[in-house]
Amino acid sequence: AMREALGVVDDRFVFVTVANYRAQKDYPNLLAACARLRDQQVSFHLLVVGQGPLRDEIEALHRELGLQDHVSLLGYRSDVAQVMSAADAFVLGSAWEGLPVALMEATALGLPCVLTDVGGMREALGDEGAAWVQPKDSVALADAMAKVLNDASARAGLAHHSSRAADQFDNHAVAVELAR
């Protein structure tokens, strides 16, 4: 129902990203990867939840690349968890990062993750916890997205690792760790 409400009415594979429109999130990298997938005739849709100071530039690039049929810029949403639960995988193409809350939310939902290898994400998820790519490499990002989309076994493994990683972000587990 959420997919239909968001305009994804076919059986496309759905990625989701939740990130503010800021330089560190490197939307040009992610949108270039999506353009590459589209050009390769991959059947996918990306749901983008975000807002911020680079909105106009990101919307212009979205139009320039002709991604209207493959990427939905949803803006701010108060129902992020529901939007994320409508997706098949989570993707984040950041140039630099700490440990984003959206990643914690994605792991809580058991979403397989495609991530740039920046900040604390690999430390949190481990080497096998995501499809890792170097930042600012839209070709590698597109290839990793395609692999997750096309390889059900790899996707299941990533989802398993994602679910296991979520335990460390549980409020009770964090409170216990902080009390030590």
N, C-alpha and C positions, 0 to 999 in steps of 0.2 A: 504494500500500500504506500509506503514512504517513497519507494522508487517511482511509482506512478505519479505521486504528488509532486515529485521533483522533476518530472519530465523524462524519466528514463522508463520508456514503455516497452522496450524489447528485452531480449535476453542477453544484452551486453554484459561483459564483466565490468564491475564497478569498483573503481578506486576512490578513495576519499583522502583529502588532506585538510587539516585544520591548522591554519597558520595566519598570523597577521600579515598584512601587506607591508613588509619591511625588507630592507636590503638583505638582512641575514637569512631570510627564508628563500631567497633566490628563485622567485617565481619565473624569471626568464629561463632558467635551467629546466624547471619542471614543464613549462609550456612548450619549450623546444623539444623535450622528450615526447610530449603528447603529439606534437606535429609530426614527429618521426614515426610514431606508432600509426597515426592516421594515414600517413603516406605509404606505410607498409600494409595498409588495409586491415589492421588489427581491429577487431570489434571490441571496443572498450568505451567507458564513460568515466570521467573524473568529476567528482563533486568537490568543490572548493568552498570551505567555510572560512571566512576571514574578512577583515576590514583593516583600514589603516592608511597611513600617509601616502603610500604609493598606489592607491586604488586607481587613480586616473591612468597612470602608466601601465598598470597590469591589464586594465580593461582595454586600453589601446592596443597592447601587444596581442591580447586574446583575439581582438577583431582583425588585426593585421595578419595573424597566422591562420585565420579562418577556422577557429576551433569551436564555433558556436554549437555544432552538432555533436561534439565530443567532450567538451568541458563546460560545466555549469558553474558560473561564479555566483554563489549564493549569498555573499555578504555575511553580515552578522546573523547568527541563529541562536535562539535560546534553547533549542532542542538538539544540541550537538550530538548527544548520545544516540538519539533516534536516527539522525542522519548517518552517523558512523555505523550503526547497526544495519543500515541498508546496503552497506558496501561489502565487497568480497575481499578487499585488501586495503591497507593503509600505505601511503607514500609520503615521503618528506624529502625534498631536494635541497636542503639548507646548505649555505656556504659556510656558516659557523653556527654553533648551537651550544646550549647547555644540556639540560635534560627536560625536554618539552612536556608539559602537562598532556598535550594531545597524544603523545606517544604512550603515556601511562594509561590514558583512556582507551587507546587502541589495544593495548595488551589486555586490559580488563575485559574487552570484548573478544579476545582471542583472535584478532585479525592478523593475518600474515603481513609482515612489514617489509617495505622496500625503502632503504634509508641511505643517505649519504653518511660516510664514516667521519663524523665530526662530533666534537664535544663529548659528552658522557654517555652517548647512546650505546656504543659498543660495550662499554664497561657494564652498563645496566643489563643488556640483552645477551652478551656473549657473542663469540664468533659465529655460532650457528643460529643466533636469534633473529637474524634478518638477512635479506638479500642486500649486501653492502656494496656501495659504489663510492668512488671518489667524488668529492664535490666538484661542481662546475664542469661535469662531463655528461652532457645530455644524451650522448650516444649510449654510454654505459647505463645511464638511468633508464632509457627506453628499453635497452636489452634486458635489464633486470626486471622491469615491469612486464615485458613480454614473457619472460621465463616463468614468473609467478602466475601469469594468466594462463599459459599453455601447459604447465607441468603440475598436474593435480597432486602428485606425490610430493614434490618440493613444496607446494603450497600447504599441504597438510602438515608437513614437518615444521614449516615456519609458524603455522597456527599453533601447533603444540608448544613450541618454544615460547611463543608470545604469551600463551596462557600461563605457562610456568613462571615466566618473568614477572607477570602481574602480581604474584604473591608478595614480592618485595615492596610493592607500592601500597599494600593494604594499610589502612590507618592504624590498625592494631599492631601490625608488624613494625611500622615506623615508630610508634609510641614506645614499644618495647626496646627498639634499638636506641632511641634517644635517651631512655631511662638508664641505659648501661653506663 
